[in-house]
Amino acid sequence: MALSFLSIKITNKFSLWLIVGVLVFTISAFFYFDLKSYISWEEFNRHREFLEELCSRYPFLAKGVYFLVYLLVASISLPAMTLFTLAGGALFGVVWGVILVSLASTLGATIAFLIVRFLLRDFFHVKFKKNAEIFLKKFERGGAWYLLSLRLVPVMPYFLTNILMGFTNLPIRVYALISQLGMLPATLVYVNAGSRLSQAENPGDFISLPLIISFSLLALFPLLMKKLLEFFKKT
């Protein structure tokens, strides 16, 4: 029994270290090859017809590849999550875009959370000591509600929330569920905006009512979520 438990524990740690190795390699390659310069809406539009044709020919494969790439991006919080979310809406529509982005972003956040909790807790605690102390005090007062508020109103960067939550004793399932629920409204807004942008073929399309509403939601979303949280706290 003890040997079996030890074997599972070692295997899990090996898996996490393997994930860490992959993430470190990806981050290094991203900056070494200056891949950021290729990640833009303009660059996406340049290859959009080709990507749409691939999605049409190989729908399941395209969704699977997109999911894995988004998962990798979310796990290491590369500066491309917004673009990938918009692209998800443009390539797969609102329904599939929301499903893929929601699952990949939640799983990515959970992977980052697990890596900090089980492998790099001491390293990040030294690096973010002041932030960790402030965060833990606020978390003790608000608990899971505090995480939900951070996901709904992202006043703290996505990657920093993942790291600091690794210092807490919040159950993994609760963390994943709250993260998914908290990020879902923003996912809906961004995926919808991406689907609308993909339908804009000429300058006149950019002043259409649906697109104006989509961009207005993007701008007003943090304020709307903040007011909504304040309302629920009072009730």
C-alpha positions in Angstrom: 0.0 0.0 0.0 2.8 2.4 1.0 4.8 1.5 -2.0 1.8 2.0 -4.3 1.2 5.5 -2.8 4.9 6.4 -3.1 4.9 5.3 -6.7 1.8 7.5 -7.5 3.4 10.4 -5.7 6.7 10.1 -7.6 4.9 9.7 -10.9 2.9 12.8 -10.3 6.0 14.8 -9.3 7.8 13.5 -12.4 4.8 14.6 -14.6 4.8 18.0 -13.1 8.6 18.4 -13.6 8.2 17.2 -17.2 5.5 19.9 -17.7 7.8 22.5 -16.1 10.6 21.5 -18.6 8.2 21.8 -21.5 7.0 25.2 -20.3 10.5 26.6 -19.7 11.6 25.4 -23.2 8.6 27.0 -24.8 9.1 30.3 -23.0 12.8 30.4 -24.0 11.9 29.6 -27.6 9.2 32.2 -27.7 11.5 35.0 -26.7 14.7 33.7 -28.4 13.0 33.5 -31.8 11.0 36.7 -31.1 7.7 35.0 -31.9 5.8 37.9 -30.3 6.3 39.9 -33.5 4.3 37.2 -35.4 1.4 37.3 -32.9 -1.0 40.0 -33.9 -4.5 40.4 -35.4 -3.0 41.7 -38.6 -0.8 38.6 -38.9 -3.8 36.4 -38.1 -5.9 38.1 -40.8 -3.1 37.6 -43.3 -3.5 33.8 -42.9 -7.1 33.7 -42.0 -8.4 32.2 -45.2 -5.8 29.4 -45.0 -6.7 28.7 -41.4 -10.4 28.8 -42.1 -9.9 26.3 -44.9 -8.0 24.0 -42.6 -10.7 24.2 -40.0 -13.3 23.4 -42.6 -11.4 20.4 -43.9 -10.2 19.0 -40.6 -12.7 20.4 -38.0 -11.8 18.0 -35.1 -8.1 18.1 -35.7 -8.2 21.9 -35.9 -10.1 22.2 -32.6 -7.7 19.8 -31.0 -4.6 21.6 -32.1 -6.1 25.0 -31.1 -7.0 23.6 -27.7 -3.5 22.3 -27.1 -1.8 25.5 -28.2 -4.1 27.6 -26.1 -3.5 25.4 -23.2 0.2 25.9 -23.5 -0.2 29.7 -23.9 -2.5 29.8 -20.8 -0.2 27.6 -18.7 2.8 30.0 -19.1 0.7 33.1 -19.6 2.4 34.1 -22.9 1.3 37.6 -24.1 -1.0 36.1 -26.7 -4.1 34.9 -24.8 -6.2 37.8 -26.0 -5.4 37.2 -29.6 -5.9 33.5 -29.3 -9.3 34.1 -27.7 -10.4 36.4 -30.5 -9.0 33.9 -33.0 -11.1 31.2 -31.4 -14.2 33.2 -32.0 -13.2 34.0 -35.6 -12.3 30.4 -36.5 -14.9 28.3 -34.6 -17.7 30.7 -33.9 -19.1 31.7 -30.5 -20.3 28.3 -29.2 -17.2 26.2 -30.0 -14.9 29.2 -29.3 -16.3 29.6 -25.8 -16.1 25.9 -25.1 -12.5 25.5 -26.2 -11.2 28.7 -24.6 -13.0 28.2 -21.4 -11.7 24.6 -20.9 -8.1 25.4 -22.1 -7.8 28.6 -20.0 -9.1 26.8 -16.9 -6.9 23.8 -17.4 -3.9 26.1 -18.1 -4.6 28.1 -14.9 -4.8 24.8 -12.9 -1.5 23.5 -14.3 0.2 26.8 -13.2 -1.5 26.5 -9.8 -0.3 22.9 -9.3 3.3 23.6 -10.4 3.5 26.4 -7.8 1.8 24.4 -5.0 3.9 21.2 -5.4 7.2 22.2 -7.1 8.0 25.9 -7.1 6.3 27.3 -4.0 9.5 28.3 -2.2 11.0 29.9 -5.3 7.9 32.0 -6.0 7.4 32.8 -2.3 10.8 34.5 -2.3 10.2 36.2 -5.6 6.7 37.5 -4.8 7.1 37.7 -1.0 5.3 41.0 -0.5 2.5 40.2 -2.9 2.1 36.8 -1.3 1.7 38.3 2.2 -0.9 40.9 1.0 -2.7 38.3 -1.1 -2.9 35.7 1.7 -4.4 38.2 4.1 -7.1 39.2 1.6 -7.7 35.5 0.8 -8.2 34.7 4.5 -10.9 37.3 4.7 -12.6 36.6 1.4 -11.8 32.9 0.7 -13.1 31.5 -2.6 -15.1 34.7 -3.1 -11.8 36.7 -3.4 -10.6 34.4 -6.2 -14.0 34.8 -8.0 -13.7 38.6 -7.8 -10.1 38.4 -9.2 -11.3 36.3 -12.1 -14.3 38.5 -12.9 -12.4 41.8 -12.5 -8.8 41.0 -13.5 -7.1 43.8 -11.4 -4.3 41.3 -11.0 -2.5 39.7 -14.0 -3.7 36.2 -14.9 -0.3 34.6 -14.3 0.1 36.3 -10.9 -3.3 35.1 -9.7 -2.3 31.5 -10.6 1.0 31.8 -8.8 -0.3 33.3 -5.6 -3.3 30.9 -5.4 -0.7 28.2 -5.2 0.2 29.4 -1.7 -3.3 28.8 -0.4 -4.9 25.6 0.8 -7.9 25.9 -1.6 -8.9 22.5 -3.0 -7.9 21.9 -6.6 -11.4 21.2 -7.8 -12.8 24.3 -6.1 -10.0 26.4 -7.7 -10.7 25.1 -11.2 -14.5 25.5 -10.9 -14.3 29.1 -9.6 -11.7 30.0 -12.2 -13.8 28.6 -15.0 -17.0 30.4 -13.7 -15.1 33.6 -13.1 -13.4 33.7 -16.5 -16.5 32.6 -18.4 -18.1 36.1 -18.8 -14.8 37.6 -20.2 -14.4 34.6 -22.5 -17.9 35.1 -23.9 -17.2 38.8 -24.6 -13.9 38.2 -26.3 -14.9 35.2 -28.3 -18.0 37.1 -29.5 -15.9 40.1 -30.5 -13.6 37.7 -32.4 -16.5 36.2 -34.3 -17.8 39.7 -35.2 -14.4 40.9 -36.3 -14.0 37.9 -38.6 -17.3 39.0 -40.4 -16.0 42.5 -41.1 -14.8 42.4 -44.7 -14.7 46.1 -45.5 -14.4 49.4 -43.5 -18.2 49.9 -43.5 -18.6 46.7 -41.5 -16.7 48.1 -38.6 -19.5 50.6 -37.8 -22.2 47.8 -37.7 -24.3 47.7 -34.5 -23.2 44.1 -33.5 -19.5 45.0 -33.8 -20.0 48.3 -31.9 -21.8 46.5 -29.1 -19.0 43.9 -29.0 -16.3 46.5 -28.6 -18.4 48.4 -26.1 -18.6 45.2 -24.0 -14.9 44.8 -24.2 -14.3 48.3 -22.8 -17.1 48.2 -20.2 -16.7 44.7 -19.0 -14.3 45.3 -16.0 -16.6 48.1 -14.8 -19.8 46.0 -15.2 -18.2 43.1 -13.3 -17.1 45.4 -10.5 -20.5 46.9 -10.1 -22.1 43.4 -10.2 -19.7 42.2 -7.4 -20.5 45.2 -5.3 -24.2 44.5 -5.7 -23.9 40.9 -4.6 -21.8 41.8 -1.6 -24.5 44.2 -0.4 -27.3 41.7 -0.8 
